[in-house]
Amino acid sequence: MNTPSIISHVKSIDGDLWEVTGSNNATHIVAHDWDGWMCTCEDHYFRHRFCKHMRTCAEEGNITDQMLFRGGTNE
């Protein structure tokens, strides 16, 4: 799996919590727990889909779960 080129920086804050900076310098917070994934980006908020920020954090954290393959929400 290749990390999208538009992600310029990923910083682990605390275990399953990351700060992700895109190429346009927008920063988003991504979290992963037993309830699933959450990202502060508009793509995730409005579409309720697994976004590029979540995918990048999953790769960084070596996380593989069914959420990666179902689209990202538990709804």
C-alpha positions, 0 to 999 in steps of 0.5 A: 500500500502506498502512502498518498503523496499529499500527506507531508507529515505524520506525528504519533501523539499517543499510541493510536492518536496522530497529527497529520499534515497535508501538502496544503499545510492543513493539520488533522487529528486521526484516532483509532480505537475499538469503536473504529476510526475518526478524523477531523477532516471534512472528507470523513466528517461529511462522507463518513468514509475511510479517508487518506489521513486514516489510511496513512496512520494505519500504515504508520501504525502497522494497523490492519483491521476490517475497517480498512477494507469496509470503508471506515465506519462502524455505522 
